[in-house]
Structures are given as C-alpha cells and as structure tokens.
Amino acid sequence: MKNKEEKISGGRKVPKDNTGVIKSNLRRFIFAGLIVYAILVLYFMFLGFNRTDARINYSEYTFILIPEVIPLRFPELTMSWLYDFGNIAAFIPFGIIFPLLYRIRFRKFISLFVLVISSLEVLQSLTFMGTFDIADIISNTLGAIIGFIAFKVGFSTGITFRKLVASAVSILISIILIIVVSETINYGIHVNETIGQVYQIINIALCEATINICWLPHRG
C-alpha cells in the first residue's frame, strides 16, 4: 500500500508516514539477525563442543540411520538433557523467522529444512566433525515445526502482545507434548524389553528343568 504524501517547501513530496520504510528496515534487521544466528548454529555443529579435538576418535564415516535415543526426556540437570533440549530449542527460531521473511507453506518449509539439515549431518560425518544421526535430524525438525506453529499463532497476522504471549505458550505446550510422547515411547520400549527378558529367563528355566528331568535315573 502506497504511503500518503504531502508537499513541503520547494515542491518536494515526502511520505506522510514511514510505515513502509520501517517495515523494510525491520526486514533487513531480522535477515541480518538470521544470518548471524545461522552462523552461530553452524559453529556449534562443526566446531563447538571440542569437535576439532574429537576428530582423532573417528577413523571411519558414521551413519546412524535408526534412532537410538528419544528426542527429549523429563527435565534433568544433566549435560545430556541440556544437549537434547538444545537440539530442539536451537532450531525453533528458524521456524519463526523464515516464514516471517518469506511467505512459505508448511510443507515446503519442512521439506527444505529436512533437506538442508540432512546435508549438514552428512557433511559432519564426512569431515569427522560428528556423525550422521537420524535422531538429531528428528530433534532439529521438531524444533523447526514448533517454531512454525509459534509463527502461525503469533506472527502470521498483526502482531500484538496477546499473540506473542500465545506464541510463547504454544512453544511451551509443544515442548511438553514432545517430552510426554518421548517418555511414553521410551516406557513402551523398556516394557517390551523387560517382557522379552522375562520370557528368556522362563524359557531358560524350562529348558534346564526339562534337561534335569531327562537325566533323572529310571527305576525299574
């Protein structure tokens, strides 16, 4: 929408308000912030956590194609939990900022995100700066999805304080939901493993009992 103009001395025309200019400047500022944040994320993916020193521990390319851990457990004051939480939370801003800068549909956004993050995971493995881990891709993608939900709640239309609060609440609820689902899956896996172990013990006991019965002396 064009800004209204008014005449000033000298016959020049200037915008009556600078809404368009502010939006343009804000867009540049957000884009610059996105670039800086992306560089920071790349740093932690390839150089952070003493990855350069850990390169000597890798003698071959590692590709983990089956998830070995759940995305996020109930909160614990451990580095492991903080790392898992960071794997999700660090990618929430991408789900908010990208749709804010470029009007993009959810399916296209997630497809592009998975493609990019998968390529980075492959690069991590090829450079011995880490491993290709499907669990990391799942966690990172969950973070991007949470961000996109937050964008839809608080940023897709006019931004108000109430919508920003609703957006923050949607992030919190999404994280809690991921924790609950993750713990439910983990519980189901452990229950199945426990049942399997019990069956094995019972089978071993039955086999031993059968062998003992067979070796009992027969009285004629």
Buried (B, 14 or more C-beta within 10 A) or exposed (E): EEEEEEEEEEEEEEEEEEEEEEEEEEEEEBBEEBEEBEEEBEEEBBEEBEBEEEEEEBEEEEEBEEBEBBBBBEEEEEEEBEEBBEBBBBBBBBBBBBBBEEEBEBEEBBEEBBEEBBEBBEBBBEEBBBBBBBBBBBBBBBBBBBBBBBBBBBBBEEEEEEBBEEBEEBBEEBBEEBBEEBBEEBEEEEEEEEEEEEEEEEEEEEEEEEEEEEEEEEEE
